[in-house]
Amino acid sequence: MTAVVAALVSFGTFKFASSQSVPDDVSNNFGFTAASAKGRITAEAPEFINAAALVTQSIVHIKVMVSRSSAGSGRYDPYYDSPRQPQSVMGSGSGVIFSTDGYIITNNHVVNSATAIQVILTDKRIFEAKLIGADPNTDLAVIKIDAKDLKAITVGNSDQVQVGEWVLAAGYPFSLNTTVTAGIVSAKGRSIGIIGQKEEGQDRQLGNATTMGSAVEAFIQTDAAINPGNSGGALVNTSGQLIGINAAIASQSGSYEGYGFAIPVNLADKIVKDLIKYGEVRRGLLGVSFPSPSTEDQFLIQQGIKPGSVLGAYITSVQPGSAAAQGGLKAGDIIQGIDDATISSSVELSERIARHSPGDAVKLKYKRGQQNATTNVTLQAQEAAPKSSRMTDADAITSQLGASFAPLSTAFKQRYGLPSGLGISKVEADGLLAQIGLQSGSIILSVNGYRVNSVGDIVNIFKASTNGIMRFECLTPEGQRVVFNLSFGA
């Protein structure tokens, strides 16, 4: 996977909310009737009772024990119900019964690093659970309890979910008993940059990190109330069909402030079935890169392209030898469709590709200049990507960023109160850093929250990435702090 240009980015605060089709008769729940001879129109209230009764049968409460090394030190953690302690602590989340024989879907961040997992059913039965598999790139996990004849949830179709559609969120917020809240779908295909990101202000160590693939975020956004403890719970339509797995909230306080985010079930279904069958996710790789979703418009403007003119995923590079390269795709192409689905953004492209396995054949529709074209490609296994295309050595870093670097002296750091930093001694006119406006004399302070003092530090951070988005924090010669992202592709 290759890194591509991004730009200055400003974004809100997002937190994990830890601790379907639209049915044919849905219009019956949303009927509009004339209220009087004067022509006033009123909306009938949607029927939530049946959907609530269905979903609550398939929701479980998950409690996890997390060791001190996983929990960190004494500051408050919004994902748990109490301040972090120097000993083992109890975390809380939710889960969805996927099969009658005990497979349960939850979020990776709910069970990550847990030393023990306990599941409590709505009938108060308690089971010890084991982790079957987890996928940090989608924040999904599967656990298993030894039980039979459970009430599995009915899986819907998230592709057919519409903005404005009524939905219910179900889970165990704040460790309360099963709780159901109602709202509407307020957006689809949201990428908020939370998967793989750690909390601000934490000291970060690279020690045991391992190389991961790209994060996939195409959340369903809802204004149904989701709070800490809801993570891993269900988002369902008014027929009680599962359309998403609740995962995160937009919040400055750690509690609900208006928006929640759920992983679409059409993506989750593929991930969960892989985890059950293989214990891991086998994801097909197309081999293209594109700008970070949060900075895509800015990137296009810098290339002299009007963002509104790009209806699809704008490709910035194609990995040599990849499925995309073999299919004839080139940088500058705009992918606008996969099989029968229209693609309007890179977020949709990532999510659609993530549903496929290595060896799957897909038909891509794309635009090159003013010409429309199609190509058939066979997706590769992720490990098939040429290592030479990755930013895994100093020369590759220098080449990709289009800059030369120089270490800062201890005296310089002390004089200006910098705990770390790597100086940018030269910026190539056509390089990546020049495109986002950085000049010679700027300083890279951190990458993905890790302090950097050398190009080697950046190399190690790229190797240890748990997220396809690299977040750079820099200081300009004028003393202004700026942040930009580098994105990996599908």
Buried (B, 14 or more C-beta within 10 A) or exposed (E): BBBBBBBBBEEEBBBBBBBBBBBEEBEEBBEEEEEEEEEEEEEEEBEBEEBBEBBBBBBBBBBBBBEEEBBBEEEEBBBBBEEBEEEBBBBBBBBBBBBEBBBBBBBBBBBBEBEBBBBBBBEEEEBEBEBBBBBBBBBBBBBBBEBEEBBBBBBBBBBBBEEEBBBBBBBBBEBEEBBBBBBBBBEBBBBBBBBBBBEEEEEBEEEEBEEBBBBBBBBBBBBBBBBBBBBBBBBBBBBBBBBBBBBBBBBEEBBBBEBBBBBBBBBBBBBBBBBBEEEEBBBBBBBBBBBBBBBBBBBBEBBEBEEEEBEBBBBBBBBEBBBBBBBBBEEBBBBBBBEEEEBBBBBBBBBBBBBBEBEBEBEBBBBBEEEEEEBEBEBBEBEBBBEEBBBBBBEBBBBBBBBBBEBBEEEEBEEEEBEBBBBBEBBBEEBBBBBBBBEBBBBBBBBBBBBBBBBEBBBBBBBBBBBBBBBBBBBBEEEEEBBBBBBBBB
